[in-house]
């Protein structure tokens, strides 16, 4: 029945996984005008103008969905978002962790984003100042769609953005202040407008560790963390009524508000609120914590008739730090005091002070404090330093050689070398058995890549490829923990369906967002350390991933945008591939257009 169709693109000879969790089938995929028009077990006719993608021996899957990015500023200056697309990601979600760029002023946006997400403030400010011509969610979407977008974009509105816009950044970060009746009405109206425009929902933040940048209100927590429970409940009511999603992070100091989020997701006697919460992980600091995520989700989603999901990074959580510039130091007071000081000279004076060092040591050694970081300097390997004699050693070894306390050794190294001291540690997901169990727990979904943030600290742009690498290795070793079809489902259809966005499936009639994966390329290269400069942010060198043998082609809206390790010459420069995806609305590919 396909003999009369003139296909624009045909993907031949691959094993096709449709994103539903069903088994793969050998089939050709035919694409016309950006839409899948045939998935055929028999070879499809190839015309003179048909572009052929040879997928023999490869997997053909829906493009991956990355539900946790912080590309909000980067997309304005580098709309191709190549670091995600080259790894098979065809849809990204902006507006996480209470942060978005919809409503606030450029200087407020820079202060909200930069320290929290470890982004260069000057470049965030410049990007937003240059491009922010929108005054409403509809205008924001129109601005994005005038850019040469690489992947599709979906978005949440950030609660901190709403509060700063309505109350002002000062009052919204003052514990003694609460919204007036008029301000509450304005905040509700702004949320409704964002949902009317097609945003998927709202993100909030109750964890106080994340701090403002800039000089005006530096080191105050994000505005969302100052909201009272009555404010959260009222906003949740709007989301519940509209059938939209809440993404949030609990207070990691007290943890009890996790129960509030779990209760909010229940559906007994009411419509359940969709909630995606950070983060399910096997943390080194709490080796027992991985046991609770599955049972809690089952309790809410089963007897509680809820719609609750944890976000989980499906790979080892490795982080790097330049000196003391790492978000985990926000966990305790002495660390926050150091990060409060931006200038290296002033910071070094503080780090050299004996009273400060006693304070830092007391914080560091506190046994029962809430933490994400394990605070074990024996698990902190120095990877770069002007003093070559310490490279390859952990900080505890350096302390032993110098005959000093490990905290003093670390602070001495930071004072001596500043940001030229680069070190590495593993925060979570370090035990294979526990990680394999966690990804299979009901209610645990893939997320928390933090793509576009923490540029010098970590790189999980290829989170999907890393999961498939684990699955492939386990099957090869005859110790499978997950099928390929389930892994593909978790990276595509499961996320798209829960978030309510038109993506994540490869069926006749679907927009052709597709990735072709060579299982022979799923090797150790997917875990390798890489850095590349970032022209969009002044040539900053950031951590990236490179596994071009694994991803042999990425298609967005039926166009081959990445193949054989290179991007199409127009990609991210002169033509738009992706679209803005509105909540619950099918999004047809746009006609090829220059921007």
C-alpha positions in Angstrom: 0.0 0.0 0.0 3.1 2.2 0.2 4.1 1.8 -3.4 2.6 5.1 -4.5 4.1 7.2 -1.7 7.1 9.3 -2.6 9.0 9.3 0.7 11.3 12.2 1.7 13.3 10.0 4.0 13.5 6.2 4.4 15.2 4.6 7.3 16.1 1.1 6.2 16.9 -2.2 7.8 16.7 -1.3 11.5 15.0 -2.8 14.5 12.2 -0.3 15.3 11.1 0.3 18.9 8.0 2.5 18.9 8.3 3.9 22.5 5.4 1.9 23.9 7.5 -0.7 25.6 6.6 -3.3 22.9 9.3 -5.4 21.4 11.4 -4.2 18.5 10.5 -5.3 15.0 12.6 -5.3 11.8 11.1 -2.6 9.6 11.7 0.3 7.3 10.4 3.7 8.3 9.1 6.1 5.6 8.7 9.8 6.3 6.8 12.5 4.3 6.6 16.1 5.3 8.1 15.4 8.7 5.5 12.7 9.6 5.9 9.0 9.8 3.8 7.6 7.0 5.0 4.0 7.0 6.5 1.4 9.3 6.9 -1.6 7.0 8.2 -5.1 7.4 8.9 -5.1 3.7 11.3 -2.7 2.1 9.9 0.7 1.1 10.3 2.1 -2.3 13.1 4.7 -2.6 12.7 7.5 -5.1 15.3 9.6 -6.8 15.0 12.4 -4.2 14.6 10.2 -1.2 17.2 10.5 1.5 18.1 7.1 2.8 19.4 6.4 6.3 20.9 2.9 6.5 20.0 1.4 9.9 21.1 -2.1 9.2 22.0 -3.8 12.5 20.9 -0.7 14.4 18.1 0.4 16.7 15.5 2.9 15.4 13.7 4.6 18.3 11.7 7.7 19.1 13.8 10.7 20.0 14.6 10.9 23.7 12.7 13.3 25.9 14.8 15.3 28.5 12.4 16.5 31.1 15.0 18.3 33.3 17.1 20.9 31.6 18.2 24.5 32.4 18.6 25.6 28.8 16.4 28.7 29.4 19.2 31.2 28.7 21.3 29.1 26.4 18.5 28.4 23.9 18.4 32.1 23.2 22.0 32.3 22.0 22.6 28.7 20.9 19.1 27.4 19.8 20.5 24.3 18.2 21.2 22.8 21.7 23.7 20.6 20.0 25.0 18.9 23.1 21.6 17.2 23.6 20.6 16.6 20.0 23.8 14.8 19.1 22.9 12.3 21.8 19.4 11.5 20.5 17.4 14.0 22.5 14.7 15.6 20.3 12.5 17.2 23.0 13.7 19.3 26.0 11.8 20.8 28.9 12.7 24.2 30.2 11.5 26.0 33.4 12.6 23.4 36.0 13.4 24.0 39.7 11.2 27.1 40.0 13.3 28.9 37.4 12.0 30.3 34.1 12.4 33.4 32.0 8.8 34.2 31.3 8.0 37.1 33.5 11.0 38.5 35.5 13.4 41.3 34.4 16.7 40.3 32.8 18.7 41.2 35.9 16.4 39.3 38.2 16.6 36.3 35.8 20.4 36.4 35.9 20.4 36.5 39.7 17.9 33.6 39.9 19.7 31.3 37.5 23.4 31.9 37.7 24.6 30.7 41.2 22.0 28.0 41.5 22.8 26.5 38.1 26.6 27.4 38.1 26.2 29.5 34.9 28.3 32.6 34.1 26.1 35.5 35.3 27.4 38.0 32.7 26.5 35.8 29.8 23.1 34.8 31.2 22.3 38.5 31.7 23.5 39.4 28.2 21.6 36.5 26.6 18.3 37.5 28.2 18.8 41.3 27.8 19.5 40.8 24.1 16.5 38.6 23.3 13.8 39.3 25.9 11.2 41.2 24.0 8.3 39.2 25.3 5.8 40.4 27.8 3.5 37.4 27.9 3.8 33.6 27.6 2.4 33.8 24.1 5.0 36.3 23.1 7.7 34.1 24.8 6.7 31.1 22.7 6.6 33.2 19.5 10.1 34.4 20.3 11.4 30.8 20.7 9.7 29.8 17.4 11.5 32.6 15.6 14.8 31.0 16.6 16.5 28.3 14.5 15.5 25.7 17.2 17.3 22.3 17.1 15.1 20.1 19.3 11.5 20.6 20.2 10.9 22.8 23.3 8.3 22.4 26.0 8.3 24.4 29.2 7.1 24.9 32.8 6.6 28.3 34.4 8.8 28.7 37.5 7.3 29.7 40.9 10.4 31.8 41.7 9.9 33.6 38.4 6.2 34.3 39.3 7.1 35.5 42.8 9.9 37.8 41.7 7.7 39.2 39.0 4.7 39.9 41.2 6.4 40.8 44.6 9.8 42.0 43.5 12.9 40.0 44.1 13.5 41.7 47.5 10.1 41.1 49.1 9.8 37.6 47.5 13.0 36.6 49.3 12.1 38.1 52.7 10.7 35.5 55.2 8.6 38.2 56.9 6.7 39.0 53.7 3.8 37.3 52.1 1.8 38.1 49.0 -1.0 40.7 49.4 -4.4 39.7 48.1 -3.7 41.7 44.9 -0.3 40.0 44.5 -1.8 36.6 45.0 -4.4 37.4 42.3 -1.7 38.6 40.0 0.4 35.4 40.6 -2.7 33.2 39.9 -3.4 35.1 36.7 0.2 34.8 35.5 0.1 31.0 36.1 -3.3 30.7 34.3 -1.9 32.7 31.3 1.1 30.4 31.1 -1.1 27.4 31.2 -3.4 29.0 28.6 -0.4 29.5 26.3 0.4 25.8 26.5 3.0 25.4 29.2 2.9 22.0 30.8 2.7 23.1 34.3 4.7 24.8 37.1 8.0 24.1 38.9 8.6 25.0 42.6 11.4 24.8 45.1 11.3 24.3 48.8 15.0 23.4 49.3 16.8 26.4 50.9 20.3 25.5 49.6 19.9 27.2 46.2 21.0 30.8 46.4 20.7 34.1 44.5 23.6 35.5 42.6 24.4 39.2 42.0 25.1 42.0 44.4 21.6 43.1 45.5 20.3 40.0 47.4 23.2 37.6 47.1 23.0 34.4 49.1 19.3 34.6 49.8 17.5 31.4 48.9 15.3 31.2 45.8 11.9 33.0 46.1 9.9 29.8 45.9 11.5 28.5 49.1 10.0 31.4 51.1 6.4 30.6 50.1 4.0 29.3 52.8 2.1 26.0 52.4 -1.1 27.9 51.8 0.5 29.5 48.7 1.7 26.1 47.4 -1.8 24.6 48.0 -3.5 27.4 46.1 -1.2 27.1 43.2 -1.6 23.3 43.2 -5.3 23.8 43.1 -5.0 25.6 39.8 -2.7 22.9 38.3 -5.1 20.2 39.5 -8.1 21.9 38.0 -6.2 22.4 34.7 -4.8 18.8 34.6 -1.2 20.1 34.5 2.0 19.0 36.2 4.1 20.1 39.1 7.8 19.6 39.2 9.6 20.3 42.5 12.4 19.6 45.0 11.7 19.0 48.7 13.5 20.7 51.5 16.6 18.5 51.9 17.3 19.9 55.4 14.1 18.7 57.0 12.7 16.3 54.4 9.3 16.3 56.0 7.7 18.3 53.2 8.2 15.3 51.0 5.1 14.0 52.7 3.3 17.2 51.6 4.1 16.5 47.9 3.2 12.8 48.3 -0.2 13.8 49.8 -0.7 16.4 47.0 -0.4 13.7 44.4 -3.1 11.5 45.8 -6.5 11.2 44.1 -8.8 9.9 46.8 -12.0 11.9 46.4 -10.4 14.4 44.0 -8.4 14.7 40.8 -4.8 13.7 41.5 -2.1 16.3 40.9 0.7 15.1 38.6 3.9 15.5 40.5 7.5 14.9 39.4 9.9 15.1 42.3 13.7 15.1 42.6 15.4 12.8 43.1 15.5 9.0 43.4 19.2 8.1 43.9 21.5 5.7 45.7 23.3 8.4 47.6 26.7 7.7 49.2 25.8 9.9 52.0 22.7 7.8 52.8 23.3 4.2 51.7 19.8 3.2 52.8 17.8 5.9 51.0 17.4 4.0 47.7 15.0 1.6 49.5 12.3 4.2 50.1 11.5 5.6 46.6 9.7 2.6 45.1 7.5 1.9 48.2 6.5 5.6 48.6 5.5 5.9 44.9 3.5 2.6 45.1 1.7 3.9 48.2 0.6 7.1 46.4 -0.1 5.6 43.0 -1.8 2.4 44.2 -4.0 2.9 47.3 -3.7 6.6 47.0 -4.8 6.6 43.3 -2.2 9.2 42.6 0.0 10.4 39.8 3.4 10.7 41.4 6.8 10.1 39.8 10.4 10.4 41.0 13.1 11.7 38.7 16.2 9.4 38.5 19.5 9.9 36.7 20.2 6.5 35.1 24.0 6.6 35.5 26.7 7.1 38.1 26.4 10.7 39.5 30.0 11.9 39.0 30.8 15.6 39.6 33.9 17.8 39.2 34.9 21.0 40.9 37.2 23.9 40.2 38.4 24.7 43.7 35.5 25.1 46.0 33.0 26.0 43.2 30.6 23.2 43.6 26.9 23.3 44.7 27.4 20.7 47.4 29.2 23.3 49.6 25.8 25.1 49.8 24.7 22.3 52.1 26.4 23.8 55.2 27.0 27.3 56.6 30.8 27.6 56.2 30.5 26.4 52.6 27.9 29.0 51.9 30.0 31.6 53.4 32.9 30.8 51.0 30.6 30.7 48.0 29.1 34.1 49.0 32.4 35.6 48.2 32.9 35.8 44.4 36.4 37.4 44.3 39.3 34.9 44.9 41.3 37.3 47.0 38.5 37.8 49.6 37.7 34.1 49.5 41.3 33.1 50.2 41.4 35.5 53.2 38.4 33.7 54.6 39.7 30.2 53.8 43.0 31.1 55.5 41.4 32.3 58.7 41.8 29.8 61.6 38.4 30.5 63.1 36.8 29.9 59.8 38.7 26.6 59.4 37.4 25.4 62.8 33.9 26.3 61.6 34.4 24.5 58.3 35.8 21.4 60.1 32.9 21.3 62.6 30.4 21.5 59.7 32.3 18.9 57.7 32.5 16.4 60.5 28.9 16.9 61.8 27.6 13.3 61.8 23.8 13.8 61.7 23.5 16.8 59.4 21.3 16.6 56.3 23.5 16.1 53.3 23.6 15.0 49.7 27.4 15.0 49.5 29.2 12.2 51.5 32.0 14.7 52.6 34.7 12.1 52.3 37.9 13.6 50.9 39.3 10.1 50.4 36.8 10.0 47.6 37.9 13.2 46.0 40.6 12.7 43.4 42.6 15.6 42.1 42.6 15.6 38.3 44.3 18.9 37.5 46.6 21.2 39.5 49.6 23.4 38.8 51.4 21.2 41.4 51.8 18.0 39.4 52.8 16.1 42.5 49.2 16.0 43.8 47.5 15.0 40.5 46.0 11.5 40.7 45.9 11.5 44.5 42.9 12.0 46.6 42.8 14.9 49.1 43.1 12.5 52.1 46.3 11.2 50.7 47.7 14.7 50.3 46.7 15.5 53.9 48.5 12.4 55.1 51.6 13.4 53.2 51.5 16.9 54.6 50.6 15.7 58.1 47.6 18.0 58.4 43.9 17.5 58.9 42.1 16.6 55.6 40.0 19.8 55.8 43.2 21.9 56.2 44.7 20.1 53.3 41.7 20.9 51.1 41.5 24.5 52.1 45.3 24.9 51.6 45.1 23.6 48.1 42.2 25.9 47.3 44.2 28.9 48.7 47.3 27.9 46.8 45.7 27.1 43.4 42.2 28.5 43.5 40.1 27.3 40.5 43.1 25.7 38.9 42.6 22.8 41.5 40.2 20.5 39.8 38.9 17.4 41.5 36.4 14.7 41.1 34.0 12.7 43.3 31.0 10.4 43.0 27.9 11.6 44.8 25.4 8.8 44.0 24.4 5.8 41.9 27.8 4.1 42.5 26.5 0.6 43.2 25.4 -1.3 40.1 23.0 -3.6 41.8 21.1 -0.9 43.6 21.0 1.3 40.5 19.6 -1.5 38.4 16.8 -2.1 41.0 16.0 1.6 41.3 15.4 2.2 37.6 12.9 -0.7 37.6 10.9 0.6 40.5 7.3 1.6 39.6 7.0 5.4 39.8 10.7 6.0 39.1 11.2 7.8 35.7 14.3 9.1 33.9 15.2 12.7 34.6 17.6 15.1 36.3 20.1 15.4 33.5 20.5 19.1 34.4 21.5 19.7 30.7 22.7 23.3 30.2 23.6 23.8 33.9 26.7 23.1 36.1 28.8 23.5 33.0 32.1 22.9 34.7 30.8 20.3 37.2 29.1 17.5 35.3 27.8 16.3 31.9 24.8 14.0 31.5 23.7 15.2 28.0 23.9 11.5 26.9 21.8 10.1 29.8 19.8 8.0 27.4 22.8 6.5 25.7 24.3 5.7 29.1 21.1 3.8 30.1 21.2 1.9 26.8 24.9 1.2 27.3 24.1 -0.4 30.7 21.2 -2.4 29.3 23.3 -3.6 26.4 26.3 -4.6 28.6 24.0 -6.5 31.0 22.4 -8.5 28.2 25.8 -9.3 26.6 27.0 -10.5 30.1 23.8 -12.5 30.4 22.8 -10.6 33.5 19.9 -8.5 32.1 18.1 -6.1 34.4 15.9 -4.4 31.7 15.0 -5.1 28.1 15.9 -2.7 25.3 12.2 -2.0 24.6 11.6 -1.0 28.2 14.6 1.2 28.3 13.5 3.0 25.1 10.0 3.4 26.6 11.5 5.0 29.7 13.5 7.4 27.6 10.6 8.4 25.3 7.0 7.3 25.6 6.7 7.0 29.3 8.0 10.6 29.9 6.0 12.2 27.0 2.7 10.5 28.1 3.1 11.5 31.8 4.1 15.1 31.0 1.3 15.4 28.4 3.5 16.4 25.5 3.3 15.3 21.8 6.6 13.4 21.6 8.1 10.1 22.5 6.4 7.7 20.0 7.3 6.3 16.6 4.0 5.3 14.9 2.3 6.1 11.6 1.0 9.6 11.9 3.5 10.7 14.5 5.9 13.6 14.0 9.2 12.0 12.9 11.5 12.7 15.8 13.8 9.7 15.6 17.2 8.5 16.7 19.3 5.7 15.1 21.6 3.9 17.6 24.3 1.5 16.8 24.6 -1.0 19.7 28.2 -1.7 18.7 28.9 2.0 19.6 27.6 1.5 23.2 31.0 1.1 24.7 33.1 2.8 27.4 33.4 6.0 25.3 29.9 7.0 26.4 31.3 7.4 30.0 34.5 9.3 28.9 35.4 12.8 30.2 35.3 15.5 27.5 35.5 19.3 27.4 34.6 21.7 24.6 34.5 25.5 24.4 31.2 27.2 24.4 31.2 30.2 22.0 27.7 31.3 23.2 29.2 32.0 26.7 32.4 33.6 25.8 34.5 30.5 25.0 33.9 28.9 28.4 35.2 25.4 28.5 32.4 23.1 29.6 32.1 19.4 30.2 30.4 17.5 27.4 29.8 13.9 26.1 31.0 12.4 22.9 29.7 9.1 21.6 29.2 9.6 17.9 29.6 5.9 17.2 26.6 5.2 19.3 24.2 7.8 17.8 24.5 7.5 14.0 21.6 9.8 13.2 19.1 12.1 14.8 16.0 13.3 13.0 13.8 16.2 14.2 10.5 16.6 12.4 11.6 14.2 9.7 14.9 16.0 8.9 18.3 14.4 9.4 19.9 17.0 11.6 22.9 15.0 12.8 24.6 12.1 11.1 28.0 10.5 11.1 29.3 12.8 13.8 28.3 16.1 12.0 25.3 18.4 12.0 23.5 19.7 8.9 25.1 23.0 7.8 21.8 24.9 8.5 21.2 23.3 11.9 20.9 25.9 14.7 21.9 28.6 12.3 19.5 29.4 9.5 16.6 27.0 9.7 14.3 25.7 12.4 13.9 22.0 13.0 12.1 21.8 16.3 8.8 23.5 17.5 7.3 24.6 20.7 5.2 21.8 22.0 2.1 22.9 23.9 0.4 20.8 26.6 -2.0 18.1 25.2 -1.8 19.5 21.7 -0.5 17.5 18.7 2.2 19.5 17.0 2.6 19.0 13.3 6.0 19.7 11.7 6.3 23.2 10.2 7.2 23.6 6.6 10.9 24.1 6.0 11.6 27.7 6.8 14.6 30.0 7.2 14.7 32.1 10.3 
